[in-house]
Amino acid sequence: MHVRCVICDRDGEIPDESPEAKRIRNRPIHTYMCTECHDRIAQKTAERLATGKFVFRRTSESSEEEF
């Protein structure tokens, strides 16, 4: 399957039978990110977490149960 990274616009190929290809085919809102961009974002997120100033905003379980 022909794919394009949403960050760097680099073209790539993934196997047609892979779970990621199926996810992109069935739900076009799911996007592809190349391994270089994925690794770079993961590294920068880990660096921000290490500073202690970065906080993940998560919803409380009680508000999710109401829906």
VMD Tcl script that builds the backbone (N, CA, C; Angstrom):
set m [mol new atoms 201]
animate dup $m
set s [atomselect $m all]
$s set {name element resname resid chain x y z} {
  {N N MET 1 A 0.854 -1.171 0.000}
  {CA C MET 1 A 0.000 0.000 0.000}
  {C C MET 1 A 0.897 1.231 0.000}
  {N N HIS 2 A 0.578 2.165 -0.851}
  {CA C HIS 2 A 1.328 3.409 -0.943}
  {C C HIS 2 A 0.814 4.374 0.125}
  {N N VAL 3 A 1.728 4.934 0.911}
  {CA C VAL 3 A 1.346 5.863 1.975}
  {C C VAL 3 A 2.264 7.079 1.947}
  {N N ARG 4 A 1.813 8.146 2.585}
  {CA C ARG 4 A 2.613 9.362 2.687}
  {C C ARG 4 A 2.563 9.850 4.129}
  {N N CYS 5 A 3.722 10.177 4.678}
  {CA C CYS 5 A 3.826 10.666 6.054}
  {C C CYS 5 A 3.123 12.018 6.161}
  {N N VAL 6 A 2.335 12.204 7.215}
  {CA C VAL 6 A 1.584 13.451 7.378}
  {C C VAL 6 A 2.468 14.600 7.843}
  {N N ILE 7 A 3.658 14.302 8.349}
  {CA C ILE 7 A 4.531 15.355 8.860}
  {C C ILE 7 A 5.547 15.802 7.813}
  {N N CYS 8 A 6.287 14.839 7.243}
  {CA C CYS 8 A 7.375 15.201 6.329}
  {C C CYS 8 A 7.025 14.973 4.860}
  {N N ASP 9 A 5.842 14.467 4.553}
  {CA C ASP 9 A 5.381 14.198 3.182}
  {C C ASP 9 A 6.284 13.231 2.425}
  {N N ARG 10 A 6.967 12.359 3.149}
  {CA C ARG 10 A 7.812 11.347 2.525}
  {C C ARG 10 A 6.931 10.171 2.111}
  {N N ASP 11 A 7.110 9.694 0.878}
  {CA C ASP 11 A 6.346 8.550 0.389}
  {C C ASP 11 A 6.930 7.266 0.937}
  {N N GLY 12 A 6.061 6.275 1.144}
  {CA C GLY 12 A 6.515 4.995 1.651}
  {C C GLY 12 A 5.583 3.879 1.238}
  {N N GLU 13 A 5.961 2.682 1.581}
  {CA C GLU 13 A 5.176 1.489 1.285}
  {C C GLU 13 A 5.008 0.689 2.562}
  {N N ILE 14 A 3.798 0.185 2.788}
  {CA C ILE 14 A 3.555 -0.747 3.883}
  {C C ILE 14 A 2.834 -1.949 3.293}
  {N N PRO 15 A 3.018 -3.127 3.881}
  {CA C PRO 15 A 2.350 -4.324 3.350}
  {C C PRO 15 A 0.828 -4.167 3.384}
  {N N ASP 16 A 0.176 -4.621 2.319}
  {CA C ASP 16 A -1.286 -4.515 2.224}
  {C C ASP 16 A -2.002 -5.271 3.330}
  {N N GLU 17 A -1.390 -6.343 3.832}
  {CA C GLU 17 A -2.042 -7.184 4.835}
  {C C GLU 17 A -1.773 -6.728 6.268}
  {N N SER 18 A -0.980 -5.685 6.448}
  {CA C SER 18 A -0.626 -5.259 7.804}
  {C C SER 18 A -1.825 -4.610 8.500}
  {N N PRO 19 A -1.862 -4.682 9.835}
  {CA C PRO 19 A -2.962 -4.042 10.579}
  {C C PRO 19 A -3.024 -2.529 10.336}
  {N N GLU 20 A -1.863 -1.909 10.166}
  {CA C GLU 20 A -1.840 -0.468 9.927}
  {C C GLU 20 A -2.490 -0.119 8.581}
  {N N ALA 21 A -2.232 -0.917 7.551}
  {CA C ALA 21 A -2.843 -0.686 6.239}
  {C C ALA 21 A -4.357 -0.859 6.315}
  {N N LYS 22 A -4.801 -1.868 7.034}
  {CA C LYS 22 A -6.243 -2.091 7.183}
  {C C LYS 22 A -6.887 -0.923 7.916}
  {N N ARG 23 A -6.220 -0.416 8.946}
  {CA C ARG 23 A -6.742 0.711 9.716}
  {C C ARG 23 A -6.887 1.944 8.827}
  {N N ILE 24 A -5.899 2.196 7.976}
  {CA C ILE 24 A -5.948 3.366 7.097}
  {C C ILE 24 A -7.031 3.194 6.035}
  {N N ARG 25 A -7.166 1.991 5.487}
  {CA C ARG 25 A -8.190 1.739 4.463}
  {C C ARG 25 A -9.599 1.896 5.017}
  {N N ASN 26 A -9.847 1.336 6.188}
  {CA C ASN 26 A -11.203 1.318 6.735}
  {C C ASN 26 A -11.601 2.620 7.409}
  {N N ARG 27 A -10.644 3.332 7.952}
  {CA C ARG 27 A -10.933 4.602 8.630}
  {C C ARG 27 A -9.942 5.649 8.142}
  {N N PRO 28 A -10.286 6.396 7.107}
  {CA C PRO 28 A -9.339 7.354 6.522}
  {C C PRO 28 A -8.871 8.443 7.487}
  {N N ILE 29 A -9.542 8.637 8.608}
  {CA C ILE 29 A -9.093 9.640 9.568}
  {C C ILE 29 A -7.769 9.226 10.202}
  {N N HIS 30 A -7.506 7.907 10.228}
  {CA C HIS 30 A -6.224 7.437 10.740}
  {C C HIS 30 A -5.153 7.791 9.721}
  {N N THR 31 A -4.040 8.297 10.192}
  {CA C THR 31 A -2.999 8.761 9.292}
  {C C THR 31 A -1.723 7.956 9.485}
  {N N TYR 32 A -0.833 8.046 8.503}
  {CA C TYR 32 A 0.434 7.330 8.528}
  {C C TYR 32 A 1.541 8.300 8.916}
  {N N MET 33 A 2.451 7.831 9.770}
  {CA C MET 33 A 3.626 8.602 10.147}
  {C C MET 33 A 4.840 7.698 9.974}
  {N N CYS 34 A 5.863 8.175 9.256}
  {CA C CYS 34 A 7.047 7.356 9.013}
  {C C CYS 34 A 7.787 7.105 10.327}
  {N N THR 35 A 8.643 6.099 10.326}
  {CA C THR 35 A 9.334 5.710 11.562}
  {C C THR 35 A 10.263 6.804 12.059}
  {N N GLU 36 A 10.893 7.556 11.136}
  {CA C GLU 36 A 11.789 8.635 11.563}
  {C C GLU 36 A 11.024 9.717 12.328}
  {N N CYS 37 A 9.872 10.118 11.815}
  {CA C CYS 37 A 9.063 11.138 12.495}
  {C C CYS 37 A 8.511 10.600 13.808}
  {N N HIS 38 A 8.072 9.351 13.812}
  {CA C HIS 38 A 7.534 8.749 15.033}
  {C C HIS 38 A 8.600 8.700 16.123}
  {N N ASP 39 A 9.812 8.274 15.767}
  {CA C ASP 39 A 10.901 8.201 16.744}
  {C C ASP 39 A 11.297 9.584 17.243}
  {N N ARG 40 A 11.317 10.568 16.336}
  {CA C ARG 40 A 11.686 11.934 16.721}
  {C C ARG 40 A 10.667 12.511 17.701}
  {N N ILE 41 A 9.385 12.307 17.451}
  {CA C ILE 41 A 8.345 12.806 18.348}
  {C C ILE 41 A 8.412 12.100 19.693}
  {N N ALA 42 A 8.647 10.789 19.683}
  {CA C ALA 42 A 8.756 10.039 20.939}
  {C C ALA 42 A 9.935 10.537 21.768}
  {N N GLN 43 A 11.053 10.812 21.109}
  {CA C GLN 43 A 12.237 11.303 21.820}
  {C C GLN 43 A 11.979 12.686 22.416}
  {N N LYS 44 A 11.387 13.580 21.645}
  {CA C LYS 44 A 11.124 14.930 22.149}
  {C C LYS 44 A 10.093 14.920 23.276}
  {N N THR 45 A 9.107 14.034 23.200}
  {CA C THR 45 A 8.125 13.917 24.273}
  {C C THR 45 A 8.790 13.427 25.546}
  {N N ALA 46 A 9.690 12.454 25.426}
  {CA C ALA 46 A 10.414 11.955 26.596}
  {C C ALA 46 A 11.275 13.055 27.206}
  {N N GLU 47 A 11.887 13.888 26.364}
  {CA C GLU 47 A 12.686 15.009 26.872}
  {C C GLU 47 A 11.812 16.010 27.618}
  {N N ARG 48 A 10.619 16.304 27.093}
  {CA C ARG 48 A 9.716 17.238 27.779}
  {C C ARG 48 A 9.237 16.660 29.102}
  {N N LEU 49 A 8.959 15.363 29.123}
  {CA C LEU 49 A 8.541 14.728 30.373}
  {C C LEU 49 A 9.644 14.800 31.417}
  {N N ALA 50 A 10.891 14.696 30.985}
  {CA C ALA 50 A 12.018 14.721 31.912}
  {C C ALA 50 A 12.194 16.091 32.563}
  {N N THR 51 A 11.715 17.158 31.928}
  {CA C THR 51 A 11.861 18.484 32.514}
  {C C THR 51 A 10.945 18.677 33.711}
  {N N GLY 52 A 9.858 17.929 33.779}
  {CA C GLY 52 A 8.913 18.063 34.880}
  {C C GLY 52 A 7.868 19.134 34.650}
  {N N LYS 53 A 7.965 19.876 33.560}
  {CA C LYS 53 A 7.004 20.938 33.266}
  {C C LYS 53 A 5.892 20.475 32.328}
  {N N PHE 54 A 6.046 19.308 31.754}
  {CA C PHE 54 A 5.077 18.772 30.804}
  {C C PHE 54 A 4.148 17.818 31.532}
  {N N VAL 55 A 2.840 18.036 31.393}
  {CA C VAL 55 A 1.862 17.209 32.084}
  {C C VAL 55 A 0.853 16.701 31.063}
  {N N PHE 56 A 0.581 15.405 31.093}
  {CA C PHE 56 A -0.468 14.853 30.249}
  {C C PHE 56 A -1.808 15.234 30.846}
  {N N ARG 57 A -2.683 15.834 30.049}
  {CA C ARG 57 A -4.031 16.175 30.496}
  {C C ARG 57 A -4.928 14.988 30.208}
  {N N ARG 58 A -5.417 14.364 31.235}
  {CA C ARG 58 A -6.290 13.209 31.067}
  {C C ARG 58 A -7.623 13.498 31.723}
  {N N THR 59 A -8.681 12.954 31.130}
  {CA C THR 59 A -10.000 13.169 31.697}
  {C C THR 59 A -10.179 12.266 32.903}
  {N N SER 60 A -11.030 12.692 33.792}
  {CA C SER 60 A -11.300 11.869 34.961}
  {C C SER 60 A -12.247 10.740 34.577}
  {N N GLU 61 A -12.131 9.629 35.256}
  {CA C GLU 61 A -12.963 8.471 34.941}
  {C C GLU 61 A -14.430 8.732 35.253}
  {N N SER 62 A -14.705 9.547 36.269}
  {CA C SER 62 A -16.101 9.807 36.627}
  {C C SER 62 A -16.837 10.549 35.514}
  {N N SER 63 A -16.175 11.484 34.833}
  {CA C SER 63 A -16.843 12.200 33.748}
  {C C SER 63 A -17.064 11.294 32.547}
  {N N GLU 64 A -16.174 10.330 32.317}
  {CA C GLU 64 A -16.352 9.396 31.212}
  {C C GLU 64 A -17.487 8.422 31.489}
  {N N GLU 65 A -17.711 8.084 32.743}
  {CA C GLU 65 A -18.770 7.146 33.093}
  {C C GLU 65 A -20.152 7.761 32.892}
  {N N GLU 66 A -20.271 9.089 32.999}
  {CA C GLU 66 A -21.553 9.757 32.833}
  {C C GLU 66 A -22.084 9.616 31.418}
  {N N PHE 67 A -21.192 9.502 30.449}
  {CA C PHE 67 A -21.615 9.372 29.056}
  {C C PHE 67 A -21.932 7.962 28.825}
}
mol reanalyze $m
mol bondsrecalc $m
mol representation Tube
mol addrep $m
